[in-house]
Amino acid sequence: MASAHCIQFVLNQKTDIEHIFTLLCQQYASHEASHIRIQRQYLDSFDWRLYHGGYVCGMDSHGSAHHFFICHKETDNSTYKFPLDKVARFSHDIRHKSCRQLLDSVLGIRALITVATIHIKRRQLLVLDKEGKTLAILHAESYSMTGQAEDNSIPARLMVLPVRGYKKAFKQVVQYSSQHLKLPHASSTLFDEVLAATGQTPAAPAIVQKLTESLNTREALQILLTHLLSVIQANEQGICAAIDTEFLHDYRVAVRRARSILGQIKQVFPDKVLAYFRQELSWLGTMTGPTRDLDMYLLKFDGYTQELPSGLQNDLIPFRQFLQRHWQVEHKQLCQALNSKRYHKLISEWQRILTNKPDRSQAASNAIQPAKQVANQRIWKLYKRVLREGAAISEQSHDEELHELRKTCKKFRYLLEFFHDYYADEQIKKLIKTLKLLQENLGDFQDLSIQITQLIRFAQEMQDEGLAETKTIIAMGVLVEKLTARKEAVRAHFEECFKEFTSPSKRAEFTNALSPHHQPGGMSV
């Protein structure tokens, strides 16, 4: 990591740094100010959000001094650098306001983890004028992955750092280093060199293999289920290590999507196989649910506190302690399930059906049908179901009817996303955007309904456990009242959302894109 507008040169193995410094001292009045060792931890999220967002983040430690930094990935120039007592895990651990805002915008609720560690041996040379003022700063750095002798896996560097007000001197030193000392400019950042030395390639968001029109339905489902299994397995370790809540969230989304595609695209796998996976995926949903629910209540806790008058906010603290204690219990049981024989058998069976090539003569009826045709027929039926279920909802409808519509919308969206390759890209994006607006209303309503029910249950459990004083129960009661008012407002907004979703122009867009009669060749439903 370098200061703003730092210029970096590569020092190959044959370069004599002592000779370089001697020549610099002959050319400029100078003073060797320090010779230090630094341990640098590079930090990013599990899914490399900072790297893909154009940033490099880390922590430099020298003795008892620790400095947190963020720099631009392409230039290695510093954006933020300030003292920090310990490695930050989340953006909210950073007090520096603008830095925290940057991390919030890139990381969200993902945790920072150490992705690489290097040891730096740095010599600092100050370029001075006749009055002893510093005109420029030079750092000669060598690197080791182990902290022992330099292993030469990362070439040493000479860094020329500017000093404010002495731009001309800075340019002269850079020119001298390049033209007279014949030092080559660094063609890649130090962090990229570290990644190469450690054999790491920051993974881009996983992309599903493109579905072509030549695929039959079983082949298409095998591609989709392969992707979903990879997501599930990629998140297992992070769940058990409790790095952040997104691991379990992404895991559960992949499980739900797998359940949905097996439930919606029928007659592809043998009935016995399908029954097994439905049962086991349902088990996965059940065993991961309690921990995820508690994750969500803990994430919402600060928001709950802000909902209350200031005089009641501290009264919720016992509720947080209750949630944390129950989370520990549920998380332990979840990790045990992920290490169980039953779970390992499920993963093995999943892998087996992805590689198994059944006899075409014994294949289920839809297995060898064109995937595009089978998917389109099902997508169109789900769209019509959304219209029917939504139209049947009135002011007198029970909450469960909106919940069922929400589930149908989710199945509909999953299939649109699974099989988007079979539709015009901009067209399908527009449809999904329209559907999301309705889903947001239904999702908010369902979330509030569940929160209200759960908060009442939690309050009763806390009383049963003898852990809740009257003031805590009162505070939770006030919170329930606030959430109930929000739920009613969301419910009142449903009619407007559904009316927009079913407007003539929106219906025409969905029909033109999805109706089998508008598809090439005109498939009947």
C-alpha positions as CSV (number, residue, x, y, z in Angstrom):
1,M,0.0,0.0,0.0
2,A,1.3,3.4,-0.9
3,S,0.6,7.0,-0.3
4,A,-1.4,9.1,-2.8
5,H,0.2,9.2,-6.3
6,C,3.1,6.9,-5.2
7,I,5.3,5.6,-8.1
8,Q,6.6,2.0,-7.7
9,F,9.6,0.4,-9.3
10,V,10.5,-3.3,-9.3
11,L,13.8,-4.5,-8.0
12,N,14.8,-7.8,-9.5
13,Q,17.0,-10.3,-7.7
14,K,20.2,-8.9,-9.2
15,T,19.5,-5.4,-8.1
16,D,21.9,-4.3,-5.3
17,I,19.7,-2.1,-3.0
18,E,22.8,-0.8,-1.2
19,H,24.2,0.4,-4.5
20,I,20.8,2.0,-5.4
21,F,20.8,3.9,-2.1
22,T,24.4,5.0,-2.6
23,L,23.6,6.4,-6.0
24,L,20.5,8.2,-4.6
25,C,22.6,9.7,-1.7
26,Q,25.2,10.9,-4.2
27,Q,22.5,12.5,-6.3
28,Y,20.4,14.0,-3.5
29,A,21.0,15.2,0.1
30,S,19.3,12.4,2.0
31,H,18.9,10.7,5.3
32,E,18.0,7.0,6.0
33,A,15.3,7.5,8.6
34,S,14.2,4.0,9.5
35,H,14.6,0.3,8.9
36,I,11.5,-1.5,10.1
37,R,9.6,-4.8,9.7
38,I,5.8,-4.9,9.1
39,Q,3.3,-7.6,9.1
40,R,0.5,-6.9,6.7
41,Q,-2.9,-8.7,6.7
42,Y,-4.9,-8.2,3.6
43,L,-8.6,-8.2,4.3
44,D,-11.7,-8.8,2.2
45,S,-15.0,-10.5,2.3
46,F,-15.5,-14.2,1.5
47,D,-16.8,-13.2,-1.9
48,W,-14.1,-10.5,-2.6
49,R,-16.5,-7.6,-2.6
50,L,-13.8,-5.0,-2.0
51,Y,-11.5,-6.4,-4.7
52,H,-14.3,-6.5,-7.2
53,G,-15.3,-3.0,-6.1
54,G,-11.9,-1.7,-6.9
55,Y,-10.3,-1.6,-3.4
56,V,-7.6,-3.3,-1.4
57,C,-8.0,-3.3,2.4
58,G,-5.7,-4.4,5.2
59,M,-3.9,-4.0,8.5
60,D,-0.2,-3.1,9.0
61,S,1.3,-4.1,12.3
62,H,4.7,-2.8,13.5
63,G,5.4,-3.7,17.1
64,S,2.5,-2.3,19.1
65,A,1.4,0.1,16.4
66,H,-1.4,-1.0,14.0
67,H,-2.8,0.9,11.0
68,F,-5.9,0.1,9.0
69,F,-5.8,1.0,5.3
70,I,-7.9,1.1,2.2
71,C,-6.3,1.8,-1.2
72,H,-7.3,1.8,-4.8
73,K,-6.7,-1.6,-6.4
74,E,-5.5,-0.4,-9.7
75,T,-3.0,2.2,-8.5
76,D,-2.2,0.9,-5.0
77,N,-2.6,4.6,-3.8
78,S,-4.0,5.2,-0.4
79,T,-7.6,6.2,0.3
80,Y,-7.7,5.8,4.0
81,K,-5.0,5.0,6.6
82,F,-5.4,5.5,10.4
83,P,-4.5,3.8,13.7
84,L,-6.8,0.9,14.8
85,D,-6.4,-1.2,17.9
86,K,-7.4,-4.5,16.3
87,V,-8.4,-6.0,13.0
88,A,-11.9,-4.8,12.1
89,R,-14.5,-7.6,11.3
90,F,-17.4,-5.5,10.1
91,S,-17.8,-2.0,8.8
92,H,-19.5,-0.9,12.0
93,D,-16.2,-1.6,13.8
94,I,-14.7,1.5,12.0
95,R,-15.2,4.8,13.7
96,H,-13.8,6.9,10.8
97,K,-17.1,8.1,9.3
98,S,-16.4,8.3,5.6
99,C,-14.4,5.0,5.7
100,R,-17.2,3.3,7.5
101,Q,-19.7,4.6,4.9
102,L,-17.4,3.3,2.1
103,L,-17.2,-0.2,3.7
104,D,-21.0,-0.2,4.3
105,S,-21.7,0.5,0.6
106,V,-19.3,-2.3,-0.6
107,L,-19.5,-4.9,2.2
108,G,-23.0,-4.5,3.5
109,I,-23.2,-7.0,6.4
110,R,-20.4,-9.2,5.2
111,A,-17.4,-9.7,7.5
112,L,-13.8,-9.0,6.7
113,I,-11.5,-12.0,6.8
114,T,-7.8,-12.3,6.3
115,V,-7.1,-13.4,2.7
116,A,-3.3,-13.2,2.8
117,T,-0.5,-12.2,5.1
118,I,3.0,-11.0,4.1
119,H,6.0,-9.7,6.0
120,I,7.7,-6.5,4.8
121,K,11.2,-5.4,5.5
122,R,11.2,-1.6,4.7
123,R,14.1,0.8,4.5
124,Q,13.1,4.5,4.3
125,L,15.2,7.2,2.8
126,L,14.3,10.9,3.0
127,V,15.3,13.1,0.1
128,L,16.2,16.5,1.7
129,D,16.9,20.1,0.5
130,K,19.8,22.2,1.8
131,E,17.7,23.3,4.8
132,G,17.0,19.7,5.7
133,K,13.3,19.8,4.6
134,T,11.9,16.5,3.2
135,L,11.3,16.8,-0.5
136,A,10.3,13.1,-1.2
137,I,10.3,9.8,0.6
138,L,11.6,6.5,-0.8
139,H,10.8,3.1,0.5
140,A,12.8,0.0,-0.4
141,E,10.7,-3.0,0.5
142,S,11.4,-6.7,0.3
143,Y,8.7,-9.4,1.0
144,S,8.3,-12.7,2.6
145,M,5.3,-15.0,2.9
146,T,6.7,-16.6,6.1
147,G,8.4,-13.9,8.0
148,Q,11.7,-15.6,7.6
149,A,14.3,-14.8,4.9
150,E,13.0,-13.3,1.7
151,D,11.7,-16.1,-0.5
152,N,11.8,-14.1,-3.8
153,S,8.3,-15.2,-4.7
154,I,7.4,-11.5,-4.7
155,P,10.0,-9.1,-6.2
156,A,11.2,-6.3,-4.0
157,R,10.1,-2.7,-4.8
158,L,11.3,0.8,-4.6
159,M,8.5,3.3,-3.9
160,V,8.8,7.0,-4.4
161,L,6.3,8.9,-2.3
162,P,5.5,12.6,-2.8
163,V,5.5,15.3,-0.2
164,R,2.9,18.0,-0.4
165,G,4.3,21.2,-1.9
166,Y,7.3,19.5,-3.6
167,K,5.9,18.1,-6.8
168,K,8.9,19.1,-8.9
169,A,11.4,17.3,-6.6
170,F,9.1,14.2,-6.6
171,K,9.1,14.1,-10.5
172,Q,12.9,14.5,-10.5
173,V,13.4,11.5,-8.2
174,V,11.0,9.4,-10.3
175,Q,12.8,10.4,-13.5
176,Y,16.2,9.7,-12.0
177,S,15.0,6.2,-10.8
178,S,13.6,5.4,-14.2
179,Q,16.1,6.8,-16.6
180,H,19.4,6.8,-14.7
181,L,19.0,3.8,-12.4
182,K,17.1,2.0,-15.2
183,L,14.5,0.6,-12.8
184,P,11.3,-0.8,-14.5
185,H,8.0,0.5,-13.4
186,A,5.8,-2.0,-11.5
187,S,3.3,-3.5,-14.0
188,S,1.0,-4.9,-11.3
189,T,0.0,-4.0,-7.8
190,L,1.7,-5.5,-4.8
191,F,-1.6,-7.2,-3.8
192,D,-1.9,-8.9,-7.1
193,E,1.6,-10.2,-6.7
194,V,0.7,-11.5,-3.3
195,L,-2.4,-13.2,-4.7
196,A,-0.3,-14.8,-7.5
197,A,2.3,-16.0,-4.9
198,T,-0.4,-17.6,-2.8
199,G,-2.2,-19.1,-5.8
200,Q,-5.4,-17.2,-5.2
201,T,-7.7,-15.9,-7.8
202,P,-10.5,-13.6,-6.5
203,A,-13.6,-15.4,-7.5
204,A,-16.2,-13.5,-9.5
205,P,-19.8,-14.2,-8.5
206,A,-20.7,-17.7,-9.6
207,I,-22.3,-17.8,-13.0
208,V,-24.5,-20.6,-14.1
209,Q,-23.5,-22.3,-17.4
210,K,-25.6,-20.9,-20.2
211,L,-28.7,-23.0,-21.1
212,T,-28.9,-23.6,-24.8
213,E,-31.9,-24.6,-26.8
214,S,-30.4,-28.0,-27.6
215,L,-30.6,-29.2,-24.0
216,N,-33.3,-31.6,-22.8
217,T,-34.9,-30.9,-19.5
218,R,-32.8,-33.3,-17.4
219,E,-29.6,-31.9,-18.8
220,A,-30.8,-28.3,-18.0
221,L,-31.7,-29.3,-14.4
222,Q,-28.4,-31.0,-14.0
223,I,-26.6,-27.8,-14.9
224,L,-28.8,-25.8,-12.5
225,L,-28.5,-28.3,-9.6
226,T,-24.7,-28.5,-10.1
227,H,-24.5,-24.7,-9.6
228,L,-26.8,-24.8,-6.5
229,L,-24.8,-27.6,-5.0
230,S,-21.6,-25.6,-5.5
231,V,-23.1,-22.7,-3.7
232,I,-24.2,-24.9,-0.8
233,Q,-20.8,-26.5,-0.4
234,A,-19.0,-23.1,-0.7
235,N,-20.9,-21.8,2.3
236,E,-20.7,-24.8,4.7
237,Q,-17.4,-23.8,6.3
238,G,-18.4,-20.2,6.8
239,I,-21.7,-21.3,8.5
240,C,-19.9,-23.4,11.0
241,A,-17.1,-20.8,11.6
242,A,-19.9,-18.1,12.1
243,I,-17.9,-15.6,10.0
244,D,-21.0,-13.6,9.1
245,T,-24.7,-14.2,8.5
246,E,-24.6,-14.1,4.7
247,F,-23.1,-17.7,4.6
248,L,-26.3,-19.2,6.0
249,H,-28.5,-16.8,4.0
250,D,-26.9,-17.8,0.7
251,Y,-27.0,-21.5,1.7
252,R,-30.7,-21.4,2.5
253,V,-31.5,-19.5,-0.8
254,A,-29.7,-22.3,-2.7
255,V,-31.6,-24.9,-0.8
256,R,-34.9,-23.2,-1.5
257,R,-34.1,-22.8,-5.2
258,A,-33.2,-26.5,-5.4
259,R,-36.5,-27.5,-3.7
260,S,-38.4,-25.1,-6.0
261,I,-37.0,-26.4,-9.3
262,L,-37.5,-30.0,-8.3
263,G,-41.1,-29.2,-7.3
264,Q,-41.9,-27.1,-10.4
265,I,-40.3,-29.0,-13.2
266,K,-41.9,-32.4,-12.8
267,Q,-41.4,-35.8,-14.5
268,V,-37.7,-35.4,-14.9
269,F,-36.2,-37.7,-12.2
270,P,-37.6,-41.1,-11.0
271,D,-40.3,-40.7,-8.4
272,K,-38.2,-42.5,-5.7
273,V,-35.3,-40.1,-6.3
274,L,-37.5,-37.1,-6.3
275,A,-39.2,-38.2,-3.0
276,Y,-35.8,-38.6,-1.4
277,F,-34.6,-35.2,-2.4
278,R,-37.8,-33.4,-1.4
279,Q,-37.6,-35.0,2.0
280,E,-34.0,-34.2,2.6
281,L,-34.1,-30.7,1.2
282,S,-37.1,-30.0,3.4
283,W,-34.9,-31.3,6.3
284,L,-32.2,-28.9,5.3
285,G,-34.7,-26.0,5.4
286,T,-36.0,-27.1,8.8
287,M,-32.6,-27.5,10.4
288,T,-31.2,-24.2,9.2
289,G,-34.3,-22.2,9.9
290,P,-34.0,-21.5,13.7
291,T,-30.4,-20.2,13.4
292,R,-31.3,-18.0,10.4
293,D,-34.4,-16.6,12.3
294,L,-32.2,-15.7,15.2
295,D,-29.6,-14.1,12.9
296,M,-32.4,-11.9,11.5
297,Y,-33.7,-10.8,14.9
298,L,-30.1,-9.9,16.0
299,L,-29.5,-8.0,12.8
300,K,-32.8,-6.1,13.3
301,F,-32.2,-5.5,17.0
302,D,-30.7,-2.0,16.6
303,G,-33.7,-1.1,14.4
304,Y,-36.0,-2.5,17.1
305,T,-34.4,-0.3,19.6
306,Q,-34.8,2.8,17.4
307,E,-38.5,2.0,17.1
308,L,-39.0,2.6,20.9
309,P,-39.1,5.8,22.9
310,S,-35.6,6.6,24.4
311,G,-36.9,5.7,27.9
312,L,-37.7,2.1,26.8
313,Q,-34.6,1.4,24.6
314,N,-32.4,0.0,27.3
315,D,-35.2,-2.3,28.5
316,L,-34.7,-4.4,25.4
317,I,-31.2,-5.4,26.4
318,P,-32.3,-8.7,28.1
319,F,-34.1,-9.6,24.8
320,R,-30.8,-9.3,22.9
321,Q,-29.1,-11.6,25.5
322,F,-32.0,-14.1,25.1
323,L,-31.5,-14.1,21.4
324,Q,-27.7,-14.5,21.6
325,R,-28.0,-17.4,24.1
326,H,-30.5,-19.3,22.0
327,W,-28.4,-18.6,18.9
328,Q,-25.5,-20.4,20.5
329,V,-27.7,-23.5,21.1
330,E,-29.2,-23.5,17.6
331,H,-26.0,-22.9,15.8
332,K,-24.3,-25.8,17.6
333,Q,-27.1,-28.1,16.5
334,L,-26.9,-26.8,13.0
335,C,-23.1,-27.5,12.8
336,Q,-23.7,-31.0,14.1
337,A,-26.3,-31.6,11.4
338,L,-23.9,-30.4,8.7
339,N,-21.3,-32.9,10.0
340,S,-23.8,-35.8,10.2
341,K,-23.9,-39.0,8.2
342,R,-27.3,-38.0,6.9
343,Y,-26.0,-34.8,5.5
344,H,-23.0,-36.4,3.9
345,K,-25.2,-39.0,2.3
346,L,-27.4,-36.3,0.8
347,I,-24.5,-34.5,-0.7
348,S,-23.2,-37.8,-2.2
349,E,-26.6,-38.6,-3.6
350,W,-26.8,-35.1,-5.1
351,Q,-23.5,-35.5,-6.8
352,R,-24.5,-38.9,-8.1
353,I,-27.6,-37.7,-9.9
354,L,-25.6,-34.9,-11.5
355,T,-23.3,-37.4,-13.2
356,N,-25.7,-40.3,-13.7
357,K,-26.8,-40.8,-17.3
358,P,-30.1,-42.8,-17.3
359,D,-31.3,-45.0,-20.0
360,R,-33.4,-42.9,-22.4
361,S,-35.9,-45.6,-22.7
362,Q,-36.6,-45.5,-18.9
363,A,-36.5,-41.7,-18.6
364,A,-39.4,-39.8,-17.0
365,S,-41.7,-38.2,-19.5
366,N,-40.2,-34.7,-19.4
367,A,-36.6,-35.7,-19.0
368,I,-35.8,-35.9,-22.7
369,Q,-38.2,-33.1,-23.8
370,P,-36.7,-29.8,-24.8
371,A,-35.9,-27.8,-21.7
372,K,-37.1,-24.5,-23.2
373,Q,-40.5,-26.0,-24.0
374,V,-41.0,-27.6,-20.6
375,A,-39.8,-24.5,-18.7
376,N,-41.9,-22.1,-20.7
377,Q,-45.1,-24.1,-20.1
378,R,-44.5,-24.2,-16.4
379,I,-43.5,-20.5,-16.2
380,W,-46.7,-19.5,-18.0
381,K,-48.9,-21.6,-15.7
382,L,-47.2,-20.0,-12.7
383,Y,-47.9,-16.5,-14.1
384,K,-51.6,-17.3,-14.5
385,R,-51.7,-18.7,-10.9
386,V,-50.2,-15.5,-9.6
387,L,-53.0,-13.6,-11.4
388,R,-55.7,-15.9,-10.0
389,E,-54.4,-15.9,-6.4
390,G,-53.9,-12.2,-6.4
391,A,-57.4,-11.4,-7.8
392,A,-59.0,-13.6,-5.1
393,I,-57.5,-11.5,-2.3
394,S,-59.9,-8.9,-0.7
395,E,-59.8,-6.8,2.4
396,Q,-61.4,-9.7,4.2
397,S,-58.7,-12.2,3.2
398,H,-56.7,-14.0,5.8
399,D,-52.9,-13.4,6.1
400,E,-52.4,-16.9,4.9
401,E,-53.8,-16.0,1.4
402,L,-51.1,-13.3,1.0
403,H,-48.5,-15.8,2.2
404,E,-49.5,-18.3,-0.5
405,L,-49.4,-15.6,-3.1
406,R,-45.9,-14.7,-1.9
407,K,-44.8,-18.3,-2.3
408,T,-46.2,-18.6,-5.8
409,C,-44.5,-15.3,-6.8
410,K,-41.2,-16.7,-5.4
411,K,-41.5,-19.9,-7.5
412,F,-42.4,-17.9,-10.5
413,R,-39.4,-15.6,-10.1
414,Y,-37.0,-18.6,-9.5
415,L,-38.0,-20.1,-12.8
416,L,-37.7,-16.8,-14.6
417,E,-34.2,-16.5,-13.3
418,F,-33.3,-20.2,-13.9
419,F,-34.4,-20.1,-17.5
420,H,-33.7,-16.5,-18.4
421,D,-31.4,-17.7,-21.2
422,Y,-34.5,-18.7,-23.2
423,Y,-35.9,-15.1,-23.3
424,A,-34.7,-11.8,-24.6
425,D,-32.3,-10.4,-21.9
426,E,-33.8,-6.9,-21.5
427,Q,-37.3,-8.2,-21.7
428,I,-36.8,-10.7,-18.9
429,K,-35.0,-8.2,-16.7
430,K,-38.0,-5.9,-17.0
431,L,-40.4,-8.6,-16.1
432,I,-38.4,-9.6,-13.0
433,K,-38.2,-5.9,-11.9
434,T,-42.0,-5.7,-12.2
435,L,-42.4,-8.9,-10.2
436,K,-40.0,-7.7,-7.5
437,L,-42.2,-4.7,-6.7
438,L,-45.1,-7.0,-5.9
439,Q,-42.8,-9.4,-4.0
440,E,-41.4,-6.6,-1.8
441,N,-44.9,-5.7,-0.6
442,L,-45.8,-9.4,0.0
443,G,-42.4,-10.1,1.6
444,D,-42.6,-7.1,4.0
445,F,-46.1,-8.2,5.0
446,Q,-45.0,-11.7,5.7
447,D,-41.9,-10.6,7.6
448,L,-43.9,-8.3,9.8
449,S,-46.5,-11.0,10.4
450,I,-43.8,-13.5,11.5
451,Q,-42.0,-10.9,13.6
452,I,-45.1,-10.0,15.5
453,T,-45.9,-13.7,16.2
454,Q,-42.3,-14.5,17.2
455,L,-41.9,-11.5,19.5
456,I,-45.0,-12.5,21.4
457,R,-43.6,-16.1,21.6
458,F,-40.2,-14.8,22.7
459,A,-41.7,-12.7,25.4
460,Q,-43.6,-15.7,26.8
461,E,-40.4,-17.9,26.6
462,M,-38.4,-15.2,28.5
463,Q,-41.1,-15.1,31.2
464,D,-41.1,-18.9,31.4
465,E,-37.3,-18.9,31.8
466,G,-37.6,-16.2,34.5
467,L,-35.3,-13.9,32.5
468,A,-37.7,-11.0,31.7
469,E,-38.5,-8.1,34.0
470,T,-41.8,-6.4,33.6
471,K,-40.2,-3.4,31.9
472,T,-38.7,-5.7,29.2
473,I,-42.1,-7.3,28.5
474,I,-43.6,-3.8,28.3
475,A,-40.9,-2.7,25.8
476,M,-41.5,-5.7,23.7
477,G,-45.3,-5.0,23.8
478,V,-44.7,-1.5,22.5
479,L,-42.5,-2.9,19.8
480,V,-45.3,-5.3,18.7
481,E,-47.7,-2.4,18.5
482,K,-45.3,-0.5,16.3
483,L,-44.8,-3.5,14.0
484,T,-48.5,-4.1,13.9
485,A,-49.1,-0.6,12.6
486,R,-46.5,-1.0,9.9
487,K,-48.0,-4.4,8.9
488,E,-51.4,-2.7,8.5
489,A,-49.9,0.0,6.3
490,V,-48.2,-2.6,4.1
491,R,-51.4,-4.6,3.9
492,A,-53.3,-1.5,2.7
493,H,-50.7,-0.9,0.0
494,F,-51.2,-4.4,-1.5
495,E,-54.2,-3.5,-3.6
496,E,-52.2,-0.7,-5.3
497,C,-49.2,-3.0,-5.9
498,F,-51.2,-5.8,-7.4
499,K,-53.2,-3.3,-9.5
500,E,-49.9,-2.1,-11.0
501,F,-48.7,-5.6,-11.6
502,T,-51.9,-6.5,-13.5
503,S,-52.2,-3.3,-15.4
504,P,-53.0,-3.7,-19.2
505,S,-49.4,-2.7,-20.1
506,K,-47.8,-5.1,-17.7
507,R,-50.1,-8.0,-18.7
508,A,-49.1,-7.3,-22.3
509,E,-45.4,-7.4,-21.5
510,F,-45.8,-10.7,-19.6
511,T,-48.0,-12.3,-22.3
512,N,-45.8,-11.3,-25.2
513,A,-42.7,-12.7,-23.4
514,L,-44.1,-15.8,-21.8
515,S,-47.2,-17.0,-23.5
516,P,-46.5,-20.3,-25.4
517,H,-48.7,-19.0,-28.2
518,H,-46.2,-16.1,-28.7
519,Q,-43.2,-18.4,-28.7
520,P,-41.6,-19.6,-32.0
521,G,-43.6,-22.6,-33.2
522,G,-46.5,-21.9,-30.8
523,M,-46.5,-24.5,-28.1
524,S,-49.8,-25.5,-26.6
525,V,-50.3,-25.6,-22.8
